[in-house]
Amino acid sequence: MNDEDIRRVLGLLHQNATLRAFAALVLGGRPEADEDVLVRLERGGLAVRHADGSWAARPERFRELLKAAAPPPRAMTQEERVLQAFLVDGRLREIPAKADKRLVILRHIVRVFEPGVRYTEKDVNVALRAFHHDFSALRRYLVDHDLLSRDANVYWRSGGPVEV
């Protein structure tokens, strides 16, 4: 299928006679149309003639055209697959056991902290609680992976991706 197929279908539906005939077929009625109108609908993929000579609409033709015209789906990156697997509505289903997957999650989570801003431990806990009930484990992992640094119960972002 190509753009010509789409133009052909739109052209058929632009004509009153073919539009009326197609509508009658969709509604299950017998179209009051010349045979050539029905044949044109058949060539456009919008109708089919049965062995007994009756006609039926093919509204699935629109789905076929849309599918053919749609751009191919973009392949997800490994990071996107991990985020999709572990995050549901922005919350962690579980903290990944595998270190590489956990790091992907941690690099995502650390983005809630602004670079250059100092946070109290309470503020860090509140932010992390939005992701998972075990916020202390998340905090420990963030520090262990050098994504957050701490000194005297004050935390700041020290790593991870930065949106520019």
Backbone hydrogen bonds, N-H to C=O, Kabsch-Sander energy under -0.5 kcal/mol:
donor,donor_aa,acceptor,acceptor_aa,energy
5,D,2,N,-0.5
6,I,2,N,-1.5
7,R,3,D,-2.6
8,R,4,E,-2.4
9,V,5,D,-2.2
10,L,6,I,-2.5
11,G,7,R,-2.6
12,L,8,R,-2.1
13,L,9,V,-2.1
14,H,10,L,-1.1
15,Q,11,G,-0.8
15,Q,12,L,-0.6
19,L,15,Q,-2.5
20,R,16,N,-2.6
21,A,17,A,-2.1
22,F,18,T,-2.6
23,A,19,L,-2.6
24,A,20,R,-2.4
25,L,21,A,-2.1
26,V,22,F,-2.7
27,L,23,A,-2.3
28,G,25,L,-1.1
29,G,24,A,-2.5
33,A,31,P,-1.3
37,V,34,D,-0.7
38,L,34,D,-1.5
39,V,35,E,-2.3
40,R,36,D,-2.0
41,L,37,V,-1.9
42,E,38,L,-2.2
43,R,39,V,-2.6
44,G,40,R,-1.7
45,G,42,E,-1.3
46,L,41,L,-2.5
47,A,41,L,-0.9
48,V,56,A,-2.3
50,H,48,V,-0.5
50,H,54,S,-3.3
53,G,50,H,-2.0
56,A,48,V,-2.1
57,A,25,L,-0.5
58,R,46,L,-2.8
61,R,58,R,-1.9
62,F,59,P,-1.6
63,R,59,P,-0.6
64,E,60,E,-2.2
65,L,61,R,-2.3
66,L,62,F,-2.5
67,K,63,R,-2.6
68,A,64,E,-2.2
69,A,65,L,-2.0
70,A,66,L,-1.4
81,R,77,T,-2.2
82,V,78,Q,-2.2
83,L,79,E,-2.5
84,Q,80,E,-2.4
85,A,81,R,-2.0
86,F,82,V,-2.0
87,L,83,L,-2.4
88,V,91,R,-3.1
91,R,88,V,-1.8
92,L,131,F,-3.0
93,R,86,F,-3.0
102,R,98,K,-2.6
103,L,99,A,-2.3
104,V,100,D,-1.4
105,I,101,K,-2.0
106,L,102,R,-2.8
107,R,103,L,-2.7
108,H,104,V,-1.3
109,I,105,I,-2.6
110,V,106,L,-2.6
111,R,108,H,-1.0
112,V,109,I,-2.1
113,F,110,V,-1.8
114,E,112,V,-0.5
117,V,114,E,-1.6
119,Y,155,Y,-3.2
121,E,153,N,-1.0
124,V,120,T,-2.2
125,N,121,E,-2.6
126,V,122,K,-2.3
127,A,123,D,-2.2
128,L,124,V,-2.5
129,R,125,N,-2.4
130,A,126,V,-0.9
130,A,127,A,-0.5
131,F,128,L,-1.6
132,H,128,L,-1.8
135,F,133,H,-1.5
138,L,134,D,-1.6
139,R,135,F,-2.6
140,R,136,S,-2.3
141,Y,137,A,-2.7
142,L,138,L,-2.7
143,V,139,R,-2.0
144,D,140,R,-2.9
145,H,141,Y,-2.1
146,D,143,V,-1.8
147,L,142,L,-2.8
148,L,142,L,-1.6
149,S,156,W,-2.9
151,D,154,V,-2.2
154,V,151,D,-1.0
155,Y,119,Y,-3.3
156,W,149,S,-1.9
157,R,114,E,-0.5
157,R,117,V,-0.5
158,S,147,L,-2.3
159,G,147,L,-1.3
